Amino acid sequence: MLILKIAFRNICRNTRKTILLGTLIALGMAFLFFANSVFESADQGVRTSFVGSLTGDVVMASESETPFSLFGNEIPVIDDYEVIPSIPSYADISEAFDSLEAAQAYTPVVSGAAGVEIGDYRGTSAVFGIVPESYFKVCRDIEIVSGNPAGIAEGGIFLCRTIKEEAEKELKRPLVIGEEVKLSLYSNGSFKIRKGTYAGCHSYINQTAPFDSIILADPTIVRGLIDYTAGNLVADSGDKAEESAASDDFDMDTLFSEAEDTEKAQGDEFSLDKIESILADTTERDALAQVSSSAWSFVLFKAKEGEEKQLRKELVALANDNHWNVEIKGWRKGAGLSAQMVFALKAAFNVGILFIIIGAVLVIVNALVISVLERSYEIGTMRGIGAGKPFISALFIAESMMLTLTAATIGIIIGIIASAAFSGGIALHNDLLITMFGGDVLRPVVTFKNIALHFAGAALVGALSWIYPVSLAVKIQPVTIMGRG
């Protein structure tokens, strides 16, 4: 208690220095608190728009060395569209989903990209093949503007409001339910076109990229577009098995160990008629060209309230126990780069704040060092009348912590007041900012966690600030001061 009284007296005695340092710390803390309150709002906005409209809480995908999100390859590909690998043995895997206690709903999705053609209108879009009955249970925030979602399962295509408005502006007429919509995609050296019928229009809370270019369609249409055929899926599986076998068992010395000489039998020569008869049987080819009705790119899961982490743990445990070749992702990875921009921006902001904190520490250290030098006679006198090094150390620690925490508290209060002043929202007009922050209005969010983190940060700054000044103070000897006197 004596140390606190002396520390408080010293702080009050050096009024000018105390006010200057306290003001700098308070203003810095107020700015930091307000900025992080805005980012907290952005975090919640992005989460709400993506989880409720696009990804669900957890995303399941096939294991792949290439990072894929719902919008495709996360690594830019210039020359060709890379098809998202399908989840292996989905029919068997899905049987276990009903055992998930933390899951409220789930839905499979086929994901692709396509050119869109309606009459004279041309555009490009992300295309999701969905099961309407389950999809809108997971993505509940999607608004049905017109049409019946059940029509998607019958070859229907739902256009995002933005695409619908662009098409109607180009065609100079309203779209009619049932009119033809063409989807096209170039991949793997071939150009594919699939037709569907306009079934309706939907809208998202966040009506900016990437949400303004999404089409919901019959999964059969999307599978045919991205070549989810039985032949390709078998080939992909076979290629992976052969690559694994080759990497494990390949031996150059035994490459031709089983080769044998053979004699050509008489009368086995091929004729044109024989070749035509072989090619005439297209049963196997037709079977391999059939679109696989069980091929899906992703599975989206909606968790029960507050059980997102538990759902992810349950899915990871199921995948490991059953040796599924799948990857369990959070909503952020499922959404891809479009959802991670705000977090990258926040990380960059925090790096800048780190430099500010370092500067604050240096300023406080400098002030305390000057204080030590100015009070060397006082410290020497206290040492001369019996004050030990621990007492001197505790005194300067108390001063620096008292000053830092008091100023930080004032700064946090200012930040809370500023956040309350802008509670009505900060309007955004730039499309990039609207996309990054999950909406066109930012409302600073004040949370107890945010207050605690900033207070803890202030304590850390105070703790770092006294290390060097205290080391100087305890080195001051009474005999030195007495000699100077």
C-alpha positions as CSV (number, residue, x, y, z in Angstrom):
1,M,0.0,0.0,0.0
2,L,2.9,2.4,0.8
3,I,4.4,1.7,-2.6
4,L,1.1,2.6,-4.3
5,K,0.8,5.8,-2.3
6,I,4.3,6.9,-3.2
7,A,3.7,5.9,-6.9
8,F,0.5,7.9,-7.1
9,R,2.2,10.9,-5.5
10,N,5.1,10.8,-8.0
11,I,2.6,10.6,-10.9
12,C,0.6,13.5,-9.6
13,R,3.8,15.5,-8.9
14,N,5.0,15.3,-12.6
15,T,1.8,16.7,-14.0
16,R,3.0,17.8,-17.4
17,K,4.8,14.6,-18.2
18,T,1.9,12.5,-16.9
19,I,-0.7,14.4,-19.0
20,L,1.4,14.1,-22.1
21,L,2.1,10.4,-21.8
22,G,-1.4,9.6,-20.6
23,T,-3.0,11.5,-23.5
24,L,-0.8,9.6,-26.1
25,I,-1.7,6.2,-24.6
26,A,-5.4,7.1,-24.2
27,L,-5.8,8.3,-27.8
28,G,-3.9,5.4,-29.2
29,M,-6.0,2.9,-27.2
30,A,-9.3,4.7,-28.3
31,F,-8.3,4.5,-31.9
32,L,-7.3,0.8,-31.6
33,F,-10.5,-0.1,-29.8
34,F,-12.8,1.7,-32.2
35,A,-11.0,0.1,-35.2
36,N,-11.2,-3.4,-33.8
37,S,-14.9,-2.8,-33.0
38,V,-15.4,-2.0,-36.7
39,F,-13.5,-5.2,-37.7
40,E,-15.6,-7.2,-35.2
41,S,-18.7,-5.9,-37.0
42,A,-17.1,-6.9,-40.4
43,D,-16.3,-10.3,-39.0
44,Q,-19.9,-10.9,-38.0
45,G,-21.2,-9.5,-41.3
46,V,-19.0,-11.7,-43.4
47,R,-19.8,-14.7,-41.3
48,T,-23.6,-14.0,-41.4
49,S,-23.6,-13.5,-45.2
50,F,-21.5,-16.6,-46.0
51,V,-22.7,-19.1,-43.4
52,G,-26.4,-18.3,-43.9
53,S,-26.4,-18.0,-47.7
54,L,-23.5,-20.0,-49.1
55,T,-21.3,-22.4,-47.1
56,G,-23.2,-23.5,-44.0
57,D,-21.1,-23.9,-40.8
58,V,-18.9,-26.8,-42.0
59,V,-17.9,-27.9,-45.5
60,M,-16.9,-31.4,-46.6
61,A,-14.8,-31.9,-49.8
62,S,-12.7,-34.5,-51.4
63,E,-9.0,-34.7,-50.4
64,S,-6.9,-32.8,-52.9
65,E,-3.4,-31.3,-53.1
66,T,-5.0,-28.3,-54.9
67,P,-7.0,-25.9,-52.6
68,F,-10.6,-25.8,-53.8
69,S,-13.4,-23.6,-52.5
70,L,-17.0,-23.6,-53.5
71,F,-16.0,-21.2,-56.4
72,G,-13.2,-23.5,-57.7
73,N,-9.5,-23.6,-57.7
74,E,-8.0,-21.1,-55.3
75,I,-4.8,-20.9,-57.3
76,P,-5.5,-18.9,-60.5
77,V,-5.6,-21.0,-63.6
78,I,-5.2,-19.2,-66.9
79,D,-5.4,-21.8,-69.7
80,D,-8.2,-24.1,-68.5
81,Y,-11.0,-24.6,-66.0
82,E,-10.0,-27.2,-63.4
83,V,-13.0,-29.4,-62.3
84,I,-13.4,-29.8,-58.6
85,P,-12.9,-33.5,-57.6
86,S,-16.0,-35.3,-56.5
87,I,-16.4,-36.8,-53.0
88,P,-15.6,-40.5,-53.3
89,S,-18.4,-43.0,-52.4
90,Y,-20.9,-40.2,-51.4
91,A,-23.8,-42.6,-51.2
92,D,-22.0,-44.7,-48.5
93,I,-20.6,-41.7,-46.7
94,S,-24.0,-39.9,-46.4
95,E,-25.6,-42.8,-44.5
96,A,-23.5,-41.8,-41.5
97,F,-24.6,-38.2,-41.5
98,D,-27.8,-38.9,-39.6
99,S,-25.7,-39.9,-36.6
100,L,-24.2,-36.4,-36.2
101,E,-25.7,-35.0,-33.0
102,A,-24.5,-31.5,-33.6
103,A,-25.9,-31.3,-37.2
104,Q,-29.2,-29.6,-37.8
105,A,-29.2,-30.1,-41.6
106,Y,-26.9,-31.0,-44.5
107,T,-27.0,-30.8,-48.3
108,P,-24.8,-31.9,-51.1
109,V,-23.7,-29.5,-53.8
110,V,-22.2,-29.8,-57.3
111,S,-20.0,-26.8,-58.1
112,G,-18.9,-25.4,-61.4
113,A,-18.6,-22.3,-63.6
114,A,-20.2,-21.6,-66.9
115,G,-21.1,-19.1,-69.5
116,V,-24.8,-18.2,-69.4
117,E,-26.8,-17.6,-72.6
118,I,-30.4,-16.4,-72.6
119,G,-31.5,-15.2,-76.1
120,D,-29.0,-12.5,-77.0
121,Y,-27.7,-12.1,-73.4
122,R,-24.2,-13.5,-72.6
123,G,-22.6,-13.7,-69.2
124,T,-20.5,-15.8,-66.8
125,S,-21.5,-17.3,-63.5
126,A,-20.7,-19.7,-60.7
127,V,-23.2,-22.6,-61.0
128,F,-24.3,-24.8,-58.0
129,G,-26.2,-28.0,-58.6
130,I,-28.5,-28.4,-55.5
131,V,-31.2,-30.4,-53.9
132,P,-33.9,-27.8,-53.2
133,E,-35.5,-29.6,-50.2
134,S,-32.3,-29.7,-48.2
135,Y,-30.3,-26.8,-49.7
136,F,-32.6,-24.1,-48.4
137,K,-32.6,-25.6,-44.9
138,V,-28.8,-25.0,-44.8
139,C,-28.8,-21.7,-46.7
140,R,-31.7,-20.1,-45.0
141,D,-30.9,-16.5,-45.7
142,I,-31.4,-16.9,-49.4
143,E,-34.5,-14.9,-50.5
144,I,-36.8,-16.4,-53.2
145,V,-37.8,-13.4,-55.3
146,S,-39.9,-15.3,-57.9
147,G,-40.6,-18.8,-59.0
148,N,-40.8,-22.1,-57.2
149,P,-37.5,-23.7,-56.0
150,A,-39.0,-27.2,-56.5
151,G,-38.7,-26.6,-60.2
152,I,-34.9,-26.8,-59.9
153,A,-35.1,-30.5,-59.5
154,E,-36.9,-30.8,-62.9
155,G,-34.2,-29.2,-65.1
156,G,-34.8,-25.7,-63.7
157,I,-32.4,-22.9,-63.3
158,F,-32.6,-20.1,-60.7
159,L,-30.8,-16.9,-61.5
160,C,-29.4,-14.5,-59.0
161,R,-31.2,-11.1,-59.0
162,T,-28.2,-9.3,-60.5
163,I,-28.0,-11.7,-63.5
164,K,-31.7,-11.6,-64.0
165,E,-31.7,-7.8,-64.1
166,E,-28.8,-7.7,-66.5
167,A,-30.4,-10.2,-68.8
168,E,-33.7,-8.3,-68.8
169,K,-31.9,-5.0,-69.5
170,E,-30.1,-6.6,-72.4
171,L,-33.2,-8.4,-73.8
172,K,-35.4,-5.3,-73.1
173,R,-38.1,-7.6,-71.7
174,P,-38.9,-9.5,-68.6
175,L,-37.8,-13.2,-68.3
176,V,-40.5,-15.8,-68.6
177,I,-40.7,-18.8,-66.4
178,G,-39.9,-21.9,-68.6
179,E,-37.8,-20.1,-71.3
180,E,-34.5,-21.8,-72.3
181,V,-31.3,-21.0,-70.5
182,K,-28.0,-22.4,-72.0
183,L,-24.9,-23.1,-69.9
184,S,-21.5,-23.7,-71.5
185,L,-18.0,-24.6,-70.3
186,Y,-14.7,-25.4,-71.9
187,S,-12.6,-27.9,-70.0
188,N,-10.3,-30.8,-70.7
189,G,-10.1,-29.9,-74.4
190,S,-13.8,-30.0,-75.0
191,F,-16.7,-27.5,-75.1
192,K,-19.9,-28.6,-73.4
193,I,-23.3,-27.0,-73.6
194,R,-26.3,-27.9,-71.4
195,K,-29.8,-26.5,-71.5
196,G,-32.2,-25.8,-68.7
197,T,-35.4,-23.8,-68.2
198,Y,-35.7,-20.5,-66.2
199,A,-37.4,-21.4,-63.0
200,G,-37.1,-18.3,-60.9
201,C,-34.9,-15.7,-59.2
202,H,-33.2,-15.6,-55.8
203,S,-31.4,-12.9,-53.9
204,Y,-28.7,-12.7,-51.1
205,I,-28.2,-10.4,-48.1
206,N,-24.8,-9.4,-49.6
207,Q,-25.6,-8.4,-53.2
208,T,-22.0,-8.0,-54.3
209,A,-19.3,-10.2,-55.7
210,P,-19.2,-13.2,-55.5
211,F,-22.9,-13.4,-54.6
212,D,-24.1,-11.4,-57.6
213,S,-23.1,-14.1,-60.1
214,I,-24.5,-17.3,-58.6
215,I,-26.9,-19.6,-60.4
216,L,-28.7,-22.5,-58.7
217,A,-29.5,-25.4,-61.1
218,D,-30.5,-29.0,-61.4
219,P,-27.5,-31.0,-60.3
220,T,-27.8,-33.3,-63.4
221,I,-27.2,-30.2,-65.6
222,V,-24.1,-29.2,-63.7
223,R,-22.7,-32.7,-63.6
224,G,-23.0,-33.0,-67.3
225,L,-21.4,-29.6,-67.7
226,I,-18.3,-30.4,-65.6
227,D,-18.1,-34.0,-66.9
228,Y,-19.1,-35.9,-63.7
229,T,-19.7,-39.0,-65.9
230,A,-19.2,-42.6,-64.7
231,G,-16.2,-43.0,-67.1
232,N,-14.4,-39.9,-65.8
233,L,-15.0,-40.7,-62.2
234,V,-13.7,-44.3,-62.7
235,A,-10.7,-42.9,-64.6
236,D,-9.9,-40.5,-61.9
237,S,-10.1,-43.2,-59.3
238,G,-8.0,-45.5,-61.4
239,D,-5.3,-42.9,-62.0
240,K,-5.0,-42.2,-58.3
241,A,-4.7,-46.0,-57.6
242,E,-2.1,-46.4,-60.3
243,E,-0.1,-43.4,-59.1
244,S,-0.1,-44.8,-55.6
245,A,0.9,-48.3,-56.8
246,A,3.6,-46.9,-59.0
247,S,5.1,-44.8,-56.3
248,D,5.1,-47.7,-53.8
249,D,6.1,-50.7,-56.0
250,F,7.9,-49.5,-59.1
251,D,11.2,-51.2,-59.8
252,M,13.0,-50.5,-63.1
253,D,14.8,-53.9,-63.0
254,T,11.5,-55.8,-63.1
255,L,9.8,-53.6,-65.7
256,F,9.9,-56.3,-68.4
257,S,10.4,-59.4,-66.1
258,E,7.1,-61.0,-67.2
259,A,7.5,-60.4,-70.9
260,E,7.1,-63.5,-73.1
261,D,7.5,-64.3,-76.8
262,T,4.2,-65.1,-78.6
263,E,3.4,-66.5,-82.0
264,K,0.7,-64.9,-84.1
265,A,-2.1,-67.4,-84.7
266,Q,-3.3,-67.9,-88.3
267,G,-6.6,-66.4,-89.2
268,D,-6.6,-63.7,-86.5
269,E,-5.9,-60.8,-88.8
270,F,-8.3,-57.8,-88.4
271,S,-10.6,-56.9,-91.2
272,L,-12.6,-53.7,-91.7
273,D,-15.8,-55.7,-91.1
274,K,-14.5,-57.0,-87.8
275,I,-13.5,-53.5,-86.6
276,E,-16.9,-52.1,-87.5
277,S,-18.6,-55.0,-85.6
278,I,-16.5,-54.2,-82.5
279,L,-17.2,-50.5,-82.7
280,A,-20.9,-51.1,-83.3
281,D,-21.4,-52.3,-79.7
282,T,-21.6,-49.0,-77.8
283,T,-23.1,-50.5,-74.6
284,E,-20.0,-49.9,-72.5
285,R,-19.3,-46.5,-74.0
286,D,-22.8,-45.4,-73.3
287,A,-22.6,-46.6,-69.7
288,L,-19.4,-44.7,-69.1
289,A,-20.8,-41.6,-70.7
290,Q,-23.8,-41.6,-68.3
291,V,-23.8,-38.7,-65.8
292,S,-23.2,-40.1,-62.3
293,S,-26.2,-39.3,-60.1
294,S,-24.2,-39.8,-56.9
295,A,-21.3,-37.4,-57.7
296,W,-21.1,-34.3,-55.5
297,S,-18.4,-31.7,-55.1
298,F,-19.2,-30.6,-51.5
299,V,-21.5,-31.3,-48.6
300,L,-22.6,-28.3,-46.6
301,F,-23.6,-28.7,-42.9
302,K,-25.7,-26.5,-40.7
303,A,-24.8,-26.9,-37.0
304,K,-27.2,-26.6,-34.1
305,E,-26.9,-23.3,-32.2
306,G,-23.5,-22.8,-30.7
307,E,-22.3,-26.3,-31.7
308,E,-20.2,-25.5,-34.8
309,K,-16.9,-26.7,-33.3
310,Q,-18.6,-29.9,-32.0
311,L,-20.0,-30.6,-35.4
312,R,-16.6,-30.2,-37.0
313,K,-15.0,-32.6,-34.4
314,E,-17.7,-35.2,-35.1
315,L,-17.1,-35.0,-38.8
316,V,-13.4,-35.3,-38.4
317,A,-13.8,-38.3,-36.1
318,L,-16.2,-40.0,-38.6
319,A,-13.8,-39.4,-41.5
320,N,-10.8,-40.8,-39.6
321,D,-12.7,-43.8,-38.2
322,N,-14.1,-44.8,-41.6
323,H,-11.0,-43.8,-43.6
324,W,-12.9,-41.4,-45.9
325,N,-10.7,-39.6,-48.4
326,V,-12.4,-36.3,-47.5
327,E,-11.4,-32.9,-46.0
328,I,-13.4,-31.1,-43.4
329,K,-13.2,-27.3,-43.7
330,G,-14.6,-24.4,-41.8
331,W,-16.9,-22.0,-43.6
332,R,-14.1,-19.6,-44.3
333,K,-12.0,-22.0,-46.3
334,G,-15.2,-23.2,-48.0
335,A,-15.9,-19.7,-49.2
336,G,-12.3,-19.2,-50.3
337,L,-10.5,-16.0,-50.9
338,S,-13.6,-13.9,-51.2
339,A,-14.3,-14.4,-47.5
340,Q,-10.7,-14.2,-46.4
341,M,-10.0,-10.6,-47.7
342,V,-11.4,-9.0,-44.6
343,F,-9.2,-11.2,-42.4
344,A,-6.2,-10.4,-44.4
345,L,-7.0,-6.7,-44.1
346,K,-7.4,-7.1,-40.3
347,A,-4.1,-8.9,-40.1
348,A,-2.4,-6.1,-42.0
349,F,-4.0,-3.6,-39.7
350,N,-2.8,-5.5,-36.6
351,V,0.7,-5.6,-38.0
352,G,0.6,-1.8,-38.3
353,I,-0.8,-1.7,-34.7
354,L,2.2,-3.8,-33.6
355,F,4.5,-1.0,-34.8
356,I,2.4,1.6,-33.0
357,I,2.6,-0.5,-29.8
358,I,6.4,-0.7,-30.1
359,G,6.5,3.0,-30.5
360,A,4.3,3.5,-27.5
361,V,6.6,1.2,-25.4
362,L,9.7,3.2,-26.5
363,V,8.0,6.5,-25.6
364,I,7.0,5.3,-22.2
365,V,10.5,3.7,-21.6
366,N,12.1,7.0,-22.6
367,A,9.9,9.0,-20.2
368,L,10.6,6.6,-17.4
369,V,14.4,6.6,-18.0
370,I,14.3,10.4,-17.8
371,S,12.3,10.2,-14.6
372,V,14.9,7.8,-13.2
373,L,17.7,10.2,-14.0
374,E,15.9,13.2,-12.6
375,R,15.1,11.3,-9.4
376,S,18.5,9.8,-8.9
377,Y,19.1,11.7,-5.6
378,E,15.7,10.6,-4.4
379,I,16.4,7.0,-5.2
380,G,19.9,7.3,-3.6
381,T,18.4,8.7,-0.5
382,M,15.8,6.0,-0.3
383,R,18.6,3.4,-0.7
384,G,20.6,5.2,2.0
385,I,17.8,5.0,4.6
386,G,17.3,1.3,4.0
387,A,15.1,0.8,0.9
388,G,16.3,-2.3,-0.9
389,K,16.3,-3.1,-4.6
390,P,13.0,-4.9,-4.5
391,F,11.3,-1.8,-3.0
392,I,12.8,0.5,-5.7
393,S,11.8,-2.0,-8.5
394,A,8.2,-2.3,-7.1
395,L,7.9,1.5,-7.0
396,F,8.8,2.1,-10.7
397,I,6.7,-0.9,-11.7
398,A,3.7,0.5,-9.9
399,E,4.2,3.9,-11.5
400,S,4.4,2.6,-15.1
401,M,1.5,0.2,-14.6
402,M,-0.7,2.8,-12.9
403,L,-0.1,5.3,-15.6
404,T,-0.5,2.8,-18.5
405,L,-3.7,1.1,-17.2
406,T,-5.3,4.4,-16.2
407,A,-4.7,6.0,-19.6
408,A,-5.8,2.7,-21.3
409,T,-9.0,2.6,-19.4
410,I,-9.8,6.2,-20.4
411,G,-8.9,5.3,-24.0
412,I,-11.2,2.3,-24.0
413,I,-14.1,4.4,-22.5
414,I,-13.5,6.9,-25.4
415,G,-13.5,4.0,-27.9
416,I,-16.8,2.7,-26.4
417,I,-18.4,6.2,-26.7
418,A,-17.2,6.5,-30.3
419,S,-18.6,3.1,-31.1
420,A,-21.9,4.1,-29.6
421,A,-21.9,7.3,-31.6
422,F,-21.6,5.3,-34.8
423,S,-24.0,2.6,-33.8
424,G,-26.4,3.8,-36.5
425,G,-23.9,2.5,-39.0
426,I,-21.1,3.7,-41.3
427,A,-22.3,3.5,-44.9
428,L,-20.1,1.9,-47.5
429,H,-20.4,2.7,-51.2
430,N,-17.4,0.9,-52.7
431,D,-18.2,-2.6,-54.0
432,L,-14.9,-4.0,-52.9
433,L,-15.4,-2.7,-49.3
434,I,-19.0,-4.0,-49.3
435,T,-17.7,-7.5,-50.3
436,M,-14.9,-7.5,-47.7
437,F,-17.0,-6.3,-44.8
438,G,-20.1,-8.4,-45.6
439,G,-22.6,-5.5,-46.1
440,D,-23.0,-1.9,-47.1
441,V,-23.3,-0.7,-43.5
442,L,-20.7,-1.1,-40.7
443,R,-21.9,-1.0,-37.2
444,P,-19.1,-1.1,-34.6
445,V,-19.6,-3.9,-32.1
446,V,-18.5,-3.6,-28.5
447,T,-17.9,-6.9,-26.7
448,F,-16.6,-7.8,-23.3
449,K,-13.9,-10.0,-25.1
450,N,-12.8,-6.9,-27.0
451,I,-12.5,-4.8,-23.9
452,A,-10.6,-7.5,-22.0
453,L,-8.2,-8.0,-24.9
454,H,-7.4,-4.3,-25.1
455,F,-7.0,-4.0,-21.3
456,A,-4.6,-7.0,-21.4
457,G,-2.7,-5.4,-24.2
458,A,-2.3,-2.2,-22.2
459,A,-1.0,-4.3,-19.3
460,L,1.5,-5.9,-21.5
461,V,2.7,-2.5,-22.8
462,G,3.1,-1.3,-19.2
463,A,4.9,-4.5,-18.2
464,L,7.4,-4.1,-21.1
465,S,7.9,-0.4,-20.4
466,W,9.4,-0.7,-16.9
467,I,12.0,-3.4,-17.5
468,Y,14.9,-1.1,-18.6
469,P,14.1,1.9,-16.3
470,V,13.9,-0.4,-13.3
471,S,17.3,-1.9,-14.2
472,L,18.7,1.6,-14.2
473,A,17.0,2.6,-10.9
474,V,18.3,-0.4,-8.9
475,K,21.9,0.3,-10.0
476,I,21.9,3.7,-8.3
477,Q,24.1,3.5,-5.1
478,P,23.7,5.7,-2.0
479,V,27.5,6.3,-1.9
480,T,27.4,7.8,-5.4
481,I,24.8,10.3,-4.5
482,M,26.6,11.2,-1.3
483,G,29.9,11.7,-3.1
484,R,28.1,14.1,-5.5
485,G,26.7,16.0,-2.6
